[in-house]
Amino acid sequence: MMLRYGLALLGGFAVLALGITAHQPATAGTESPKIQATAHLYDTYCAQCHGVQRNGKGINTVGLSVQPRDHSDTVAMSSLPREQIIKAITDGGASVNKSALMPSWSGVLSKDQIEDMADYLMYVCKCDQKK
């Protein structure tokens, strides 16, 4: 029994390591310190569900009935008002009629960090470059 849990845990670490290895940091290069700091917050709190590639394919998505939003989808993300993004982060997915599995982050992130996260999501989806 212990061996089974040990192998499962080892497998989980292997998947995480592959994800980290395959991840091309959104902060690599010349991004501003604010973008880099917010990318770190994203990696800490959001990537487990939204994925290290920001594509909605995080390690916690197995078995979820509703898949997390793909933050790299320019068209879909561009359709979201900034206020809705901030409300979803602040109060959770159910507050904007989305998945109740998306938790409220108001107890973890400051108001400024939530505003920065909304800016970061627009950066990730390249929504400012949409034509």
Secondary structure, DSSP 8 states (H G I E B T S, - for coil): -HHHHHHHHHHHHHHHHHHHHH---TTSSS--HHHHHHHHHHHHHTHHHH-TTSSS--TT-TT-SS----TT-HHHHHTS-HHHHHHHHHH-GGGGTS-TTS---TTTS-HHHHHHHHHHHHHHTTGGG--
